Structure formats: C-alpha cells, structure tokens
Amino acid sequence: MERIRLEEVTVKLIEKAKPIKCGTFSATSLQQRYLATGDFGGNLHIWNLEAPEIPVYSVKGHKEIINTIDGVGGLGIGEGAPEIVTGSRDGTVKVWDPRQKDDPVANMEPVQGENKRDCWTVAFGNAYNQEERVVCAGYDNGDIKLFDLRNMSLRWETNIKNGVCSVEFDRKDISMNKLVATSLEGKFHVFDMRTQHPTKGFASVSEKAHKSTVWQVRHLPQNRELFLTAGGAGGLHLWKYEYPIQRSKKDSEGVEMGVAGSVSLLQNVTLSTQPISSLDWSPDKRGLCICSSFDQMVRVLIVTKLHKI
C-alpha cells in the first residue's frame, strides 16, 4: 500500500445545527449526487451539495441518534427504487423511499417486551431484481439480523458474542453471496449466504484480524473476494476469501447446508496511532481508497498489484 500526498484540496465547509453521524451517496443518481445523512437528533436529511442551505428531503426518522445509514438503487448499483436504510440507538431499523414523505416503507423494531438494542450498522443486499431486497443489521450485543423486505419478515438471526461494528455484502446487486461482519475484540466473520440451513443458518468462518476493534469492512468493487478491514489500532488489513471445493453439502438428514471457505491476509499497514473509523474504495480506479481516523486525518491510498491476485 502506498500513500499519495495531495498538495492542494479544495474544501467547502457546511455547518448544521445538529452534528452529523453518518452519510451515504448510495441512493442517489450519478447526475444528482445527493448526500443522505443521519444526525444526533434522529433526523434523516438529503442534501443537494450545490445548494446545501435547505435539505431536499427531511424527516424525523428516529427518537435517538442515527448511528448508521446505507442506500441502494442509486449510482447504478442495485435493481429497483432508490431506498435508504437507517439504524438507531432507539433499537429500530427503518427503510425510506425519498419519493415518499414522512413515513418509512419498512420499520423493523423489537416486539413488545423485548429489550431495545443499539443498532450500530446496516447494509442492503440481494437487490438483483425489482422485487428482491434484504437489509442486514448489526447490534451492540452481537446480534446480526437479516430482514427480507419482499416478505417483510425476519429471515435469519445469529449472535457473534461481541458488538457488531460493520456489516457488508460483497455485492449489493447480486443474489446474496457473502456477508462480512466485524466486531469488538478484533474479530470478523464471513458468512456464505448462498445456502441457508433451516436450523444452523449460514455457514461462516471467523478470523482474529486486529488487536483491537475492527471498525469497518469494505469489499473491493473490482474483485468481491478481496476486502479491507480497518482497526482500532490504526491499521488496515487486506484479506482474500477462498471458496471451498464444494459450497454446500447434505447433513445427516439430507438437508442442504453451506460450507464455509477460508480467509488469508495479503497485506497490512499501520497508518495511525488512532482508530480508523471509516473507509471506502473508488469504484473507478482499482486499488484507490480513502480512510479517516480519530487523529482527524483523511488519507488517500493506492493498493497496487490487485489485478495479479
């Protein structure tokens, strides 16, 4: 991994009344490039950055801070209508259609009497046609829940014993293939999402990645078997997933169940003494990535020789 030094960067500062916790461009077109944000007051806003004084869409989405946000149907990624999903400290996960004012199109919340858990991360997936779409959510107690938006049901849930910091499908716009979930205590889990067993769920493999919290995971857009994890000790690790010879097998009762593959570390680098809190790849330039950290630095990096892997 090499670092690029940018000598001149034009920055436009936009201040708002409430601090912004998360944001995404994933529900907008390439032409509009509207930014959807969640703030500490539980508000969901969509901004035209060319005229950022007043949001083009605004709703009081949650009772407490919006921790996490994702989008689908924008930027040419994912079939179907553009939608936004938000997760909050109030325990709810909500899906929004920017064309529909005030009310979410889906609201996933704990049943009456169930403890409300802090939702830390959300991700869209399975958006390979106009009807299919799922949302995966990770919570502070280690719960991972997969919501089927077509049937409006909880499709699967598991617990990885530590708070879930980040979840991401290897691709949003294909039939579910793999899901990576990162956690506190330095572990991440890779789930094979192709075969769901009625009782055992999805097969998975886990790896101790960092000596601290794994804050983020991002798959390389040009090769879904490669992904980066960002750690609380200021490091980035590049991983490769290897599929098993057979991705499914029959259990003792003849029911299909998944078989997990393996992961190997390709490269790692330490960039800071502080946690790396966000991370993204360029969809256009293979290997170009950007990350931010608690030392208030934004770093642009290039990962070379990825085409040879």
Sequence and secondary structure as in RCSB ss.txt:
>XXXX:A:sequence
MERIRLEEVTVKLIEKAKPIKCGTFSATSLQQRYLATGDFGGNLHIWNLEAPEIPVYSVKGHKEIINTIDGVGGL
GIGEGAPEIVTGSRDGTVKVWDPRQKDDPVANMEPVQGENKRDCWTVAFGNAYNQEERVVCAGYDNGDIKLFDLR
NMSLRWETNIKNGVCSVEFDRKDISMNKLVATSLEGKFHVFDMRTQHPTKGFASVSEKAHKSTVWQVRHLPQNRE
LFLTAGGAGGLHLWKYEYPIQRSKKDSEGVEMGVAGSVSLLQNVTLSTQPISSLDWSPDKRGLCICSSFDQMVRV
LIVTKLHKI
>XXXX:A:secstr
 EE   S         SS EEEEE TTS TTT  EEEEETTSEEEEE TTSTTS SEEEE  SS EEEEEEES T
T SSSS EEEEEETTS EEEE TTS SS SEEE   TTS    EEEEEEE  SSSS  EEEEEETTSEEEEEETT
TTEEEEEEE SS EEEEEES SSSS  EEEEEEGGGEEEEEE S  BTTTBS EEEEE  SS EEEEEEETTEEE
EEEEEETTSEEEEEEEE  S SEEE TTS EEE   EEEEEEEEE  SS EEEEEE SSSTTEEEEEETTS EEE
EE   GGG 
